[in-house]
Amino acid sequence: MTDVAKLVEERAKGRDAILQFALEYKAKRENALSGENEEELKNRLEAIRKNSITNLSALKSRAIASLAANGFVVHEAKNAEEAVEKAKEAIGKEKLIVKSKSNTLDEIKIEEALEGREVVETDLGDFMNQVAGNKDMHPVMPALNLTPRDMANAIREKFKEVVEAKPEAIAGFAREYLREKLIKAKVGISGANAVTAQGNVIMLENEGNISLVSRMPDTHIIVVGIDRIVENVEEAMHVAKCSAIWGTGQKWTSYVSVISGPSKTADVQNKLVVGAQGAKEVHIILLDNGRTQMINEGFGELLQCIGCGACLNFCPAFHQVQNGFGCDALGGIKGVVTQMFRKGKQAAFECGAFYCLTCLSCKFNCPAKIGFGKYLLKTRELLVKEGLEPEASKKMAEKAKATGNPFGSSSENPKELYCC
Amino acid sequence: MNFLERLTRRNTLYYPGCLAKFAAKEISDKYQKILKQIGAEFIMLPNAELCCGSPLINSGHPDIAREMAEKNFKIFKEHGVKKIITNCPGCYKVFAKDYPKLVQGWDIETEHTVVTLLRHFEKNPPKVEKRITAAYHDPCHLGRHMGLYEEPRKLLSLLGVDLKEMPLSGKESLCCGGGSGVKTNYPELANSVAKERLEMAKKVANLVITPCPMCFKHMDENAEGINVIEMSELIDTGETK
């Protein structure tokens, strides 16, 4: 059995779950889009995100100055190691860290880097993945492949608590368990959906855990990709709105936070005191990790992504193998290309550069109108030049070059239908 | 044929595409019969034409694709081809969208048989004895790549099909799993996609129709408890079935 055959078999359960999710998501998204002009929303998002990428270096300089002026402690990190280092400095000796869901934190592998300390996931899906030892399967539905029964079993095994195998009971258990951690933790760590050049950080969520992670501990650390900088809060709100519609099919999520510095008060004789009820210290780590290189090498359009995951919901390859397509850089074509820049061409090949069916469903579902297909073909071309291609593909190209058709000279009734 | 004749010829080429030409000849034979029956004049170049280049474009071999495109253009020009009719959505997309970028001076019109047949049957509605119910599978190259969603549906209706739409269809159609080399590179992945698609079709009908030789072959190989046919099978050309 080939590796891909094994992967498809292993992920069969996830396939059925994601199809069900995709159909429900489709209905919810259609509902969220009622009364909206879908094309206008997309065009505006595309323009905002294009500007983010084409003017990245100017926006970044302005954001750094504004964030600092607003009282953030600003760090820049060239790569994951640097980001981890800065985060560790800010964490200091603290042993308990509460964390919210963030694909950027996953990118820098913060949990591994903080081994030996207690890093508690506070997003329910991530929390359940942590409890069950499951891997992140989808950018907005991390535990898509776990049934309520799997979750209840995992809770019983880890905490010796009997919880009914129902979503309400599981959420109730997490609420109670996580409250205690949130009160005790001195450090909270999160990602962000957008940063503005005027010094604001925007985060959206339904659960409320990000609000708590960012406000209850003394120190809040934000790790965010440099591609997420937009001009101002108005633009960031549009990103947030589109993230809600295309991410989870909601008109708005329960919460959208705009953080513009640490908590403060001037209620005592108008004297400014930093640190009232929220975080006393807010660190923001602006992460590059291959993004500038992606832009310089002509793949910048992929960074228009807002991380909503809509591209994957109707992706036939993703349905079959989930995070086998893109690996830990979740996200189909963007995942594959990201792997190429982070880990090299071999990683891009192994993470499914040739799984894509070029069906174009990702482009049609992307609110930022990213033309994924051309970057996939460009990636395949770069891989082929280094001899990285499936054996069947290589044979087909040889036959086509020699005989003018993909089946070769003995083309009567070919068995291998390499085509289209 | 003299030089002047060569210059002034305006030929329409029927281009079956490699799959219908080599692996599913019945589809190519059928389309030839249909085109003759509706009075379309066409030539064929089975020994001269090359693959359109689609599998090479999609597999990271654009240089070979360009070479083939240039050779094809030269061959088409030598035969006075002004228009190509093809039953393959992959070839259709490549001739219409990629050749203008690959070949300098490309000026040949391309049409998918769905459009050719729709034009004919709208003017000459066929006699339908008994209407049937079926699902329609949008080939990615015909739908999302080329924007033909309504035309095949209108044609189906004229041919006596009452359509049952799958939960994911039209712009949101789910791929059959056969394209972009996946069928050969990773057959288990391709088959798993096909099964997902066919399960969806089974929920609405016991027959699924598609105007693409690849979608047809791939879904047909994976079908259990549902029939898959290529669009041309709906058209009576007089022979016994």
Interface residues (C-beta under 8 A of the other chain):
Chain A: T2 V4 A5 V8 E9 A12 R15 L19 A22 L23 K26 F314 P316 A317 H319 Q320 V321 F354 Y355 C356 L357 T358 C359 L360 S361 K363 F364 L377 T379 R380 E381 L382 L383 V384 E389 P390 A392 S393 M396 A397 A400 K401 G404 N405 P406 F407 S411 E412 N413 P414 E416 L417 Y418 C419 C420
Chain B: G17 C18 L19 K21 F22 A23 L50 C51 S54 P55 L56 I57 N58 S59 G60 H61 P62 I64 E67 M68 K71 C88 P89 G90 C140 H141 R144 H145 P167 L168 K171 E172 S173 L174 C175 G177 G178 G179 S180 G181 V182 K183 T184 N185 Y186 E188 L189 S192 V193 E196 R197 M214 K217 H218
